């Protein structure tokens, strides 16, 4: 008789069919061809940080910005001539400057 208080868990890998490449990896692991990396924790932390940085860089952030009306009209006109939204043009200008592809004279 099964204890009804115990939660029954399903094996998520039951019935899983591996392709040829995946099966080769499983066979290699079973044979002991792979060994644990001595710097596993450090390498794992580095990769996790890389993923976090990638996700943060993929985000956009809304900002408020005061702009001279004449400058805004000029930007909107240039954007319209290039068939792009003016906010996209402003974002592109910021990106080019941040990446060092554009210079600013102060």
Residue, then its C-alpha position, 0 to 999 in steps of 0.5 A: x500500500x502506498x502512503x497517501x501522505x507522500x507526494x508522488x513525483x513524476x520522472x521528467x526524463x521517463x520516456x525521453x528520447x535522445x538524438x544521436x549527439x545527446x546519446x554520445x554525451x550520455x554514454x561518455x558521461x557514463x564511461x567517466x570521460x568527463x571530469x569535474x573542473x577544479x574551478x567549477x564554482x568560479x567558472x559557474x559564477x562567471x557564466x551566471x554573471x555574464x548571463x545577468x549582464x546580457x539580460x541587463x544590457x538587453x533592457x531599455x530604460x525610460x528617461x526624461x530629458x529637457x531638450x531645446x525646441x529648435x533642436x527637437x524640431x531638427x531631430x524630428x525633421x531628420x528622423x522623418x526624412x530617414x523614415x524612422x521615429x525620432x526617439x529611435x534616432x535619439x537612441x541611436x545617437x546616444x548609442x554611437x556616442x557611448x560606444x565611442x563611434x561619435x565625438x562630442x565637442x564641449 
